[in-house]
Each structure stands twice: as structure tokens, then as C-alpha cells.
């Protein structure tokens, strides 16, 4: 029993130290990304900035991709919390979904001022090259949108036969793809347009919208 306690104590200490080393590498990489506005950096730059050894880096990460995946996952977690806070607990589930779709689009689109290369450079590459890793990294984002779509479905405000979980996944992929798509007719796609695109396929028209459609048909 005492031997086991001694081993566990040693492991806890080693785990804490490893966590500190990992965070130093992450902080160094994030500082470089912020300065460059790009994910175009080398492992050696991160090692030098963190003032740790190259050997220590490869004890924590398989390489630059693993480092970027860790940063991306952390960034997504913060994004989820930001979207959750913005959508709030309003009574209208479709409005909450609308707020979330528009904010996700705005956070993912290229913005020279905001400098979010993890979303604008790294994420688009992941979608096609590492789909399994994308699913794992997007777990918290998917859970949020799954809840939002399920709430709208439970309120009878969606139409169609697609399961809410599948709708949530398709909405996320659509929004993230459109955030990187070229502008149409030299005009940038707006968050409102993205929501309209999604909503026309999933949300039941409100009475006012239906009335407007009927009025157009009469003319």
C-alpha cells in the first residue's frame, strides 16, 4: 500500500510538471501566431520562445500538427463558451440558433484585424485531411449545436425528417465552409445571409414570412 502511494505521488508530481511544460509550449506558439498572424512557424521557433529543449517538446507533442491541434481544440472551447453566452437562455430556440450560427460564421471568417489563423488557415485544411481529428476537436461545438437544434425541434419549429443530430453537424460544416468561401460578385457573404441559407432548409416559416410569400405570389 505504501509503495503504491509513493508511486502515485511521483506520478502526480510528474503530471503537474508535464502540464506546466505543455502550457509553456502552447503559450509560446500562441504568441508567435499572434505576432505573425499565421500558423507558418517552426517547432524550433516555439522551443526557443518557450526557453525549453527540443527533446522536451517531442516528449509532449508528436510534432507541429499535434501542437496546432491542441491550440485549435482550446480555441474551439473558448468559442463554444462565447457562443453559449451570446445565445443565452432565450424563450425562442430558433433565435438562439440564429445567434449561434451568425456568431460562429463571424468567428471563423478571415479577418486581418482579428488574426484568427487557427480558424482561417488550419481548420479548413483539417476538414479535408483529418476528418476523424476534426470530429474529436469539434465535440464541444457539436454538443452545443445539437442541444440548440434539439430544442428547436422539441418546440415544433423545424420541418423535415432529418434527425437533429445530423442537422447540427451539417449546420456546423456549412457555416465553417461558407466562412472561407470566395465572395460572390465581389461582395462578402454576411452572417445574415448564412443564417437565411440554413434557415430556409430547416426552420418553419413564421406567420409574417408566410404572409409575405403569399403576397408575392399574388403579384
Secondary structure, DSSP 8 states (H G I E B T S, - for coil): -HHHHHHHHHHHHHHHHHHHHHHHHHHHHHHHHHHHTSS---HHHHHHHHT--HHHHHHH-SSHHHHHHHHHHHHHHHHHHHHHHHHTT-S-HHHHHHHHHHHHHHHHS--TTT--HIIIIIHHHHHHH-HHHHHHHTHHHHHHHHHHHHHHHHTT-B-SSS-HHHHHHHHHHHHHHHHHS--BTTB---HHHHHHHHHHHHB---HHHHHHHHHHHH-
